[in-house]
């Protein structure tokens, strides 16, 4: 089914979504190993329960949550993104976008934008949160353009941010101020 902004439902994921989330995450890790800090093999060895703390949603109001994009029939999870707030007293004004991934069958149809728009809206309601940061592969032009289109700005580059099977990949550092 073709997707567009009107046929996507973005909502916070919960424990009942664990398996759908984990399977989509595995797809992303396998297809794009240079886009995630965790490897496919590491994810498999830790299993789906590694995400339970975020999926429980008990810290969502503080800035730790996972969002999922579903086709309106609500049966297929087609995109995910998370927010993880810095726990340090002096850095609690910052949170990081984590695990952004849109399935290939939904790419280019507004799913990523819908996920980021909802993430930023939720982040804007969190007391004391002032800045959202992320890392994006320096060669990932499409993702960087999407992030820029919702208000992120590049402020640096981490050289050799990820070592994927012996090949170093740089990552651009981006921030969005609330």
Protein Blocks (a to p, Z undefined) as FASTA:
>chain_A
ZZdfklcccddddfklmmmmmmmmmmmmmmmmmlcfbdfklmmmnommlmmmmmnommmm
nopacdddddfklmaccbdcdddddfbfklmmpccdehiacdfklgonlmmmmmmmmmmm
mmmmpghiabdcddddfklmmlmmmmmmnopacfbdcehkbagehiacddddddddZZ
